[in-house]
Amino acid sequence: MSESVADVVVVGAGAIGASSAFQLASAGHRVTLVEALDGPAEGSTGRSFASIRGQWADELNVELSWRSIRAYRDFPAVHGIDVGYRPSGYLLLVSEPAWAAQLEAVELQRAHGVPVEVLPFAAAQERTPFETAGLGGTTWGPADGVVDPHLASSAYVELARARGAQVCYRSPVREIDPHADGGWSVRAGDRTIRTQYLVNAAGGWSGEVARLAGLDVPVVHSRRNVYSSAPGALDRAVPMTVDFTSGVYLRSDGSRLLFGGARPDEVDGYNVHVDWSWMEALLEAGTRRFPWLVDVPLDRAGCWAGTYENTPDHHGIVGPAPAAPTWINACGFSGHGMMQAPEIGRLVAEQITTGAITSVDASALRLERFTEARATRPVELVF
Ligand SMILES: Cc1cc2nc3c(=O)[nH]c(=O)nc-3n(C[C@H](O)[C@H](O)[C@H](O)COP(=O)(O)OP(=O)(O)OC[C@H]3O[C@@H](n4cnc5c(N)ncnc54)[C@H](O)[C@@H]3O)c2cc1C
């Protein structure tokens, strides 16, 4: 059993924990990053669809995503590392009832500098062929696209290590004891770490980690499936395309087509077995919008499932626990953690370094919103 001291222990080496460790180490904190599994990105991060977009309908999410996309874009210039950002674009097929709100969202996005275009159907169909029934219009984000979750997480871990962070894999946190001075003793694998701050970046396991310290953090696992065609099924690139009417989304990955969509009656809990019955239902819905799906050969071995780390309102939790100011949550991103990880790491470091987050108004992500009388943020379509 070894013992060590840190300013901050970050629990979890997914995209959020890795980015947080990097930002904290860059700010001069002594960081220890502990991960239960063998390396970075082995939780939700490594099972992600990896699509990133600045197209959101509220100011905070637009800012968090757009700043993060630019961080991924600028990674090679700033750090000399390519993390797989590709501006392959993001096409939203929006239903008639939602179209007026979508146009307002476009204005908001543009006001924040996000490149976004309203495309006529014909121009959108050149990117991804689709039927137009029930659609009010389409929008296109040319700077949106994909990032590589493994490359991004590994890069952040290595950059953190280069700035002095200790990185401990195969070190599951099993005990967390509070100290009278407000710090924590963290038992992780065969080591005990005495730390002032703890960052809970354990993804879908964040509720469990919080319970070790007697805290309540409402995050649950919820399975999502990614279905894949056989390689060679596509002879052209298909950008990330989301059909708001059916919830089906798809994009190409090389010559494969990947597609998915949330099952409304999915039962909460850790489950990474592919749901084949949902694939049939999804294909039926998807084929109405994208008739060419009928001809796409499937590759069962190429499919996978992972879990979203869901909160009750499907938005992340960032900031201190009300009962324990040195406990910093950075979890529960409910399917959009990849596209916001760079900026969330920066906010975590700002919180710990300065005692508050003031560079953006992130108050809507406070844990307290779940116990306050009414939700403080609009709920938008989450897919
Ligand atoms: C199928 C699928 C598709 C998705 N598509 C997208 C997308 O297109 N765009 C997007 O932005 N997001 C997407 N997401 C969501 C995104 O992947 C997550 O929001 C993000 O990866 C969360 O990162 P994280 O670091 O919070 O969690 P994780 O990656 O789960 O990392 C948490 C880490 O904590 C570790 N851990 C847990 N308990 C302990 C413990 N007790 N001790 C030590 N370590 C512990 C775990 O092993 C894990 O490595 C998708 C997710 C899935 C599953």
The ligand as an SDF file (V2000), in Angstrom:
LIG
                    3D

 53 58  0  0  0  0  0  0  0  0999 V2000
  -22.9430    4.9020  -28.2660 C   0  0  0  0  0  0  0  0  0  0  0  0
  -22.5580    6.2770  -27.7940 C   0  0  0  0  0  0  0  0  0  0  0  0
  -22.5670    7.3240  -28.6970 C   0  0  0  0  0  0  0  0  0  0  0  0
  -22.1890    8.6020  -28.2820 C   0  0  0  0  0  0  0  0  0  0  0  0
  -22.1210    9.6020  -29.2010 N   0  0  0  0  0  0  0  0  0  0  0  0
  -21.6540   10.8120  -28.8590 C   0  0  0  0  0  0  0  0  0  0  0  0
  -21.4610   11.8220  -29.8280 C   0  0  0  0  0  0  0  0  0  0  0  0
  -21.7140   11.6130  -31.0020 O   0  0  0  0  0  0  0  0  0  0  0  0
  -20.9710   13.0290  -29.4150 N   0  0  0  0  0  0  0  0  0  0  0  0
  -20.6670   13.2840  -28.1090 C   0  0  0  0  0  0  0  0  0  0  0  0
  -20.2510   14.4000  -27.7940 O   0  0  0  0  0  0  0  0  0  0  0  0
  -20.8350   12.3320  -27.1640 N   0  0  0  0  0  0  0  0  0  0  0  0
  -21.3200   11.1100  -27.5150 C   0  0  0  0  0  0  0  0  0  0  0  0
  -21.4800   10.1350  -26.5710 N   0  0  0  0  0  0  0  0  0  0  0  0
  -21.2960   10.4740  -25.1730 C   0  0  0  0  0  0  0  0  0  0  0  0
  -19.8470   10.5840  -24.8220 C   0  0  0  0  0  0  0  0  0  0  0  0
  -19.1550    9.4520  -25.2560 O   0  0  0  0  0  0  0  0  0  0  0  0
  -19.7780   10.7710  -23.3050 C   0  0  0  0  0  0  0  0  0  0  0  0
  -20.5580   11.8910  -22.9350 O   0  0  0  0  0  0  0  0  0  0  0  0
  -18.3430   10.9980  -22.8390 C   0  0  0  0  0  0  0  0  0  0  0  0
  -17.4890   10.0300  -23.3860 O   0  0  0  0  0  0  0  0  0  0  0  0
  -18.3130   10.9570  -21.3270 C   0  0  0  0  0  0  0  0  0  0  0  0
  -16.9760   11.0100  -20.9300 O   0  0  0  0  0  0  0  0  0  0  0  0
  -16.6340   10.8190  -19.3970 P   0  0  0  0  0  0  0  0  0  0  0  0
  -15.1900   11.0390  -19.2830 O   0  0  0  0  0  0  0  0  0  0  0  0
  -17.5680   11.6360  -18.5730 O   0  0  0  0  0  0  0  0  0  0  0  0
  -17.0600    9.2960  -19.0950 O   0  0  0  0  0  0  0  0  0  0  0  0
  -16.2980    7.9390  -19.4040 P   0  0  0  0  0  0  0  0  0  0  0  0
  -15.6760    7.9420  -20.7420 O   0  0  0  0  0  0  0  0  0  0  0  0
  -17.2740    6.8350  -19.1240 O   0  0  0  0  0  0  0  0  0  0  0  0
  -15.1260    7.9010  -18.3650 O   0  0  0  0  0  0  0  0  0  0  0  0
  -15.3450    7.6370  -17.0040 C   0  0  0  0  0  0  0  0  0  0  0  0
  -14.1810    6.8080  -16.5320 C   0  0  0  0  0  0  0  0  0  0  0  0
  -14.2890    6.6520  -15.1220 O   0  0  0  0  0  0  0  0  0  0  0  0
  -13.7810    5.3780  -14.8080 C   0  0  0  0  0  0  0  0  0  0  0  0
  -14.2720    4.9980  -13.4850 N   0  0  0  0  0  0  0  0  0  0  0  0
  -15.5340    4.6860  -13.1380 C   0  0  0  0  0  0  0  0  0  0  0  0
  -15.6010    4.3700  -11.8420 N   0  0  0  0  0  0  0  0  0  0  0  0
  -14.3530    4.4900  -11.3550 C   0  0  0  0  0  0  0  0  0  0  0  0
  -13.7730    4.2840  -10.0720 C   0  0  0  0  0  0  0  0  0  0  0  0
  -14.5110    3.8970   -9.0210 N   0  0  0  0  0  0  0  0  0  0  0  0
  -12.4520    4.4780   -9.9290 N   0  0  0  0  0  0  0  0  0  0  0  0
  -11.6740    4.8880  -10.9750 C   0  0  0  0  0  0  0  0  0  0  0  0
  -12.1810    5.0770  -12.2170 N   0  0  0  0  0  0  0  0  0  0  0  0
  -13.5060    4.8940  -12.4010 C   0  0  0  0  0  0  0  0  0  0  0  0
  -14.3190    4.4960  -15.9110 C   0  0  0  0  0  0  0  0  0  0  0  0
  -13.5840    3.2940  -16.0290 O   0  0  0  0  0  0  0  0  0  0  0  0
  -14.1830    5.4020  -17.1120 C   0  0  0  0  0  0  0  0  0  0  0  0
  -12.9780    5.1890  -17.8210 O   0  0  0  0  0  0  0  0  0  0  0  0
  -21.8340    8.8380  -26.9360 C   0  0  0  0  0  0  0  0  0  0  0  0
  -21.8110    7.7680  -26.0360 C   0  0  0  0  0  0  0  0  0  0  0  0
  -22.1590    6.5100  -26.4590 C   0  0  0  0  0  0  0  0  0  0  0  0
  -22.0920    5.3740  -25.4920 C   0  0  0  0  0  0  0  0  0  0  0  0
  1  2  1  0
  2  3  1  0
  2 52  2  0
  3  4  2  0
  4  5  1  0
  4 50  1  0
  5  6  2  0
  6  7  1  0
  6 13  1  0
  7  8  2  0
  7  9  1  0
  9 10  1  0
 10 11  2  0
 10 12  1  0
 12 13  2  0
 13 14  1  0
 14 15  1  0
 14 50  1  0
 15 16  1  0
 16 17  1  0
 16 18  1  0
 18 19  1  0
 18 20  1  0
 20 21  1  0
 20 22  1  0
 22 23  1  0
 23 24  1  0
 24 25  2  0
 24 26  1  0
 24 27  1  0
 27 28  1  0
 28 29  2  0
 28 30  1  0
 28 31  1  0
 31 32  1  0
 32 33  1  0
 33 34  1  0
 33 48  1  0
 34 35  1  0
 35 36  1  0
 35 46  1  0
 36 37  1  0
 36 45  1  0
 37 38  2  0
 38 39  1  0
 39 40  1  0
 39 45  2  0
 40 41  1  0
 40 42  2  0
 42 43  1  0
 43 44  2  0
 44 45  1  0
 46 47  1  0
 46 48  1  0
 48 49  1  0
 50 51  2  0
 51 52  1  0
 52 53  1  0
M  END
$$$$
